Amino acid sequence: MKKTVVLLCAFLVSLSVLFAADSSVASISLMIDSDLSANYDSISKESATLTDFEIMSLYAMHEDSPTVPFLVNFLVGAGIGSFIQGDMKGGYTGLITDIVALGMYSVGYVQVFTAALDNEISEGGSMLVLLGAGVMLGSKIYQSIRPFSYSKEYNRRLNSSLMGKAEIFVTPVITAVNNQRTLGMVGKISF
């Protein structure tokens, strides 16, 4: 119990230091919240002065999770989960495909129903019902996958803006060991 209280106090103190109003961590956090893509270059420049702890804390705070958007898209649909996530492209795609699918299904159902009242068979209506159901299934699959792909891309971009781009530096080196010269390679990878 005593260790837990000490750890909690240390955590709270580090958070207060980490997010002081004039710190670069706070300004980077605000830039990420406002628009990661628009502020990408500014975030990259300003994050070069941060410690590894500060960078990892910022990444953990702003990392995008696909769980809630996936569940909302799967259970409700219409791209609402993607809209919640901030993914306008995925949200509008889900919304439009669901509207089109529901429209095709409804028109086909009405045609089948009215033909059945006249003791006829509506092949066009049956095709519209099947096509509408197929588009709805495809839309559901897309809306189930989209939050994961959006999160992966967002988190990759966040990581890149905070930690910089990976750089690889390799150069040949001649060394002398026991009066023999050997050729080797020396490299440095930073990211």
C-alpha positions in Angstrom: 0.0 0.0 0.0 2.8 2.4 0.9 4.6 1.7 -2.4 1.4 2.4 -4.3 0.9 5.8 -2.7 4.6 6.7 -3.3 4.3 5.7 -7.0 1.0 7.6 -7.4 2.6 10.7 -5.9 5.7 10.4 -8.1 3.4 10.0 -11.1 1.3 13.1 -10.3 4.4 15.2 -9.7 5.9 14.1 -13.0 2.7 14.9 -14.8 2.6 18.4 -13.3 6.2 19.0 -14.4 5.5 17.4 -17.8 2.5 19.6 -18.5 3.5 23.0 -17.1 1.8 25.7 -19.1 5.0 27.1 -20.7 6.5 23.7 -21.6 7.0 22.6 -25.1 5.2 19.3 -24.2 2.0 21.3 -23.6 2.3 23.2 -26.9 3.0 20.0 -28.8 0.0 18.3 -27.2 -2.2 21.2 -28.3 -0.8 21.0 -31.8 -1.5 17.3 -32.0 -5.1 17.9 -30.6 -5.8 20.6 -33.1 -4.5 18.9 -36.3 -1.7 16.5 -36.5 -1.3 16.7 -40.3 -1.4 20.5 -40.5 1.1 20.8 -37.6 3.4 17.9 -38.6 6.5 20.0 -39.3 6.1 22.2 -36.2 5.7 19.1 -34.0 8.8 17.5 -35.6 10.9 20.6 -35.0 9.7 21.2 -31.4 9.8 17.5 -30.3 13.6 17.4 -31.1 14.2 19.2 -27.8 12.1 16.7 -25.7 13.4 13.8 -23.6 12.6 10.2 -24.4 10.2 10.1 -21.5 8.3 13.2 -22.7 8.1 11.8 -26.2 6.8 8.5 -25.0 4.3 10.2 -22.7 3.0 12.3 -25.6 2.7 9.3 -27.8 0.8 7.3 -25.1 -1.6 10.2 -24.5 -2.4 10.8 -28.2 -2.2 7.2 -29.5 -5.4 6.3 -31.5 -7.3 3.2 -30.5 -9.7 1.6 -33.0 -11.8 -0.3 -30.5 -14.7 2.1 -29.9 -15.0 3.2 -33.6 -15.0 -0.5 -34.6 -17.8 -1.3 -32.2 -19.9 1.7 -33.2 -19.4 1.0 -36.9 -20.2 -2.7 -36.5 -23.2 -2.2 -34.2 -24.7 1.0 -35.5 -23.1 1.6 -38.9 -23.5 4.6 -41.2 -19.8 5.5 -40.6 -20.6 6.9 -37.2 -17.6 5.2 -35.6 -15.3 6.6 -38.2 -16.7 10.1 -37.6 -16.1 9.6 -33.8 -12.5 8.7 -34.6 -12.0 11.8 -36.7 -11.8 9.9 -40.0 -14.1 11.9 -42.3 -13.2 9.9 -45.4 -14.2 6.6 -43.8 -17.2 8.1 -42.2 -18.6 9.6 -45.4 -17.9 6.4 -47.3 -19.7 4.3 -44.7 -22.6 6.7 -44.6 -23.1 6.9 -48.4 -22.7 3.2 -49.0 -25.2 2.4 -46.2 -27.7 4.9 -47.7 -27.3 3.5 -51.2 -27.6 -0.1 -49.9 -30.7 0.7 -47.8 -32.3 2.5 -50.8 -31.7 -0.4 -53.2 -33.0 -2.9 -50.7 -36.1 -0.8 -49.9 -37.0 -0.2 -53.6 -36.5 -3.8 -54.4 -38.6 -4.9 -51.4 -41.4 -2.6 -52.5 -41.3 -4.0 -56.0 -41.3 -7.6 -54.8 -44.2 -6.8 -52.3 -46.3 -5.0 -54.9 -45.7 -7.8 -57.4 -46.7 -10.4 -54.8 -50.0 -8.6 -54.2 -50.7 -9.0 -58.0 -49.6 -12.6 -57.9 -46.6 -11.8 -60.0 -42.9 -12.3 -59.6 -40.6 -9.3 -59.8 -37.2 -10.3 -61.0 -35.9 -6.7 -60.9 -37.1 -6.3 -57.4 -35.5 -9.5 -56.3 -32.2 -8.5 -57.9 -32.4 -5.1 -56.1 -33.0 -6.8 -52.8 -30.0 -9.1 -53.3 -27.8 -6.2 -54.6 -28.8 -4.0 -51.7 -28.0 -6.8 -49.2 -24.6 -7.4 -50.9 -23.7 -3.7 -50.8 -24.8 -3.5 -47.1 -22.6 -6.5 -46.3 -19.6 -5.0 -48.2 -20.2 -1.7 -46.3 -20.2 -3.5 -43.0 -17.0 -5.2 -43.8 -15.4 -1.9 -44.9 -16.6 -0.2 -41.8 -15.2 -3.0 -39.6 -11.8 -2.7 -41.2 -11.5 1.0 -41.6 -11.0 2.0 -37.9 -7.9 -0.3 -37.7 -6.3 1.0 -40.9 -7.0 4.6 -39.9 -5.5 4.1 -36.4 -2.5 2.4 -37.8 -1.8 5.3 -40.2 -2.5 7.9 -37.6 -0.2 6.3 -35.0 2.5 5.9 -37.6 2.3 9.6 -38.5 2.2 10.6 -34.8 5.3 8.4 -34.1 7.1 9.9 -37.1 6.3 13.5 -36.0 7.4 13.0 -32.5 10.5 10.8 -33.0 11.6 12.1 -36.4 12.4 10.1 -39.5 14.7 7.2 -39.4 18.2 7.9 -40.8 20.7 5.3 -41.8 24.4 6.2 -42.2 26.9 3.7 -43.4 30.5 4.3 -44.4 33.4 2.0 -45.3 36.3 2.0 -42.9 39.9 0.6 -43.3 41.3 -0.8 -40.1 44.8 -2.2 -39.3 45.0 -5.2 -37.1 48.2 -7.2 -36.6 49.9 -5.4 -39.5 47.0 -6.4 -41.8 44.6 -4.0 -43.3 40.9 -4.9 -43.5 38.0 -3.2 -45.0 34.8 -2.9 -42.9 31.6 -1.1 -42.7 30.5 1.2 -39.8 27.0 2.4 -39.5 24.6 4.3 -37.4 20.8 4.1 -37.4 18.8 6.8 -35.7 15.1 7.1 -35.5 
